[in-house]
């Protein structure tokens, strides 16, 4: 996914909290597998799910801004990469 920095930061926040991954997922109202996939950098959480996780963790305003900024950077980068790939596919057809 290219979001290793996001995954690492999210893991640090969970480890720093009093909650396990399971309790964080439950508190955020998302599936445990979804959160585990995000922590393994296999899935980028939607903005809504990221906010839910941050709320469940009781993250500070700074932590929220930092993690959401990282998420946006990765999402934008992934979107740009897909656009480039689409152009290349059409160019060679």
N, C-alpha and C positions, 0 to 999 in steps of 0.2 A: 504494500500500500504506500510505502514511502513515508509513513508517519511515525517512525521509530522514536523521534523526539517526543511526540505526543504520547505514545504508549509508555515511554519511560517516565514522563512527568505525571501521567495519570497513575501509574504504579506507585510512584513516590508519594503521591497524595493519599492513596488508599493505605499504604504502609504507615504513613504518619498519623492517620486517623485511628479511631478506636474500632473501626469496622473491618470485617473480612470482605473479600470480593463478593461472597454470597450475600452478606448483609447489605453491602453497598448496592448490588443489583436489585435486591428486594426493596430497599428504601427508595431507589430511583424508579421502580416500576418497570424495569427492563429484565430481559432474560439473562440468566447467569451465563449461558453460552455466548450471548452477544457481548457481554462485558469481557469475558475471557478472550474472545476473538479480537477485541479491540486492544487488549493488553498484550497480545501476541503479534500485533500489527498486521492482522489478517482482515480487519474491518475498521473503517473509520465511522465512529458514532455520528449520527446526525446531530445537528446543532441542538435540537430539542432534547435528545437523549443525553448529550454532554451536559446541558444545563441541569437536567434531572439528577445526574450523577453528582455534579458540583453541589447541588442543594442537599442531596442525601449526605454528602461528606461535610456539610457545613463550611464549605470553602470560603476563604476571605475574598473581598472584592478584587484584590490584586491577583490571587490565585485564579479566580474566575476569568479575569481579563486575559491573563497569560495563557491559560489553556484554550480559551476560545480563539485567541489570536493564532496560536499554533494550529488549531483545527482549520481555521480559515485559510491559512497559508498552504496547508497540505491539500485542502479541497480545491483551492484555486490552481495549484500546481498539477494535481491530477486531472482537472478539467482541461488545462492547457495541453497536457500530454495526450489526452484523448482527441482533442481537436487536431493536433499535429498528426496523429495516427490516422484519423479519418481522411485528412488531406492526402496523406501518402497512399492510402488504399485507393482512393478515387483517381489519383495520378497514374497509378500503375494498372488500372483496369482497362 
